[in-house]
Amino acid sequence: MTDQQGEMLVTKQITKKRAVQPWDDSEVGLLLAMISSGMKYRAIALALGRNLKGVQGKADRLRNGGHQKKTKDEIAVEISTELRRQCLKCRSSFISKSIGNRICSSCAPNVNLLRHAEGMS
């Protein structure tokens, strides 16, 4: 068995054992130290007993500020902000139910009546 085959076997065994375990602070510290010392991800994965993709993913998340879960209130504010539109008729701000909804509820009945009247003539 070559060194590379042995490394792959060890990696497969490690992957099965550790695939879903969260990172603790000491592992994150070791990961950062190993990255700054110039170690390759594969060597770091073997040293920490982690999956290669897991090590790469954790390094990317640490580099990019990580995943931060949002509260329900933060999500609600984002949704209401994203869906807040200006009425094409009266220019007032309203919460739109879809991308095609561009007329507020106050103006919508008038527009529907106008469309109906135009269709009748």
Secondary structure, DSSP 8 states (H G I E B T S, - for coil): --HHHHHHHHHHHHHHHHTT----HHHHHHHHHHHHTT--HHHHHHHHT--HHHHHHHHHHHHTT------HHHHHHHHHHHTEEE-TTT--EEE-SSTT--S-TTTHHHHHHHHHHHHH-
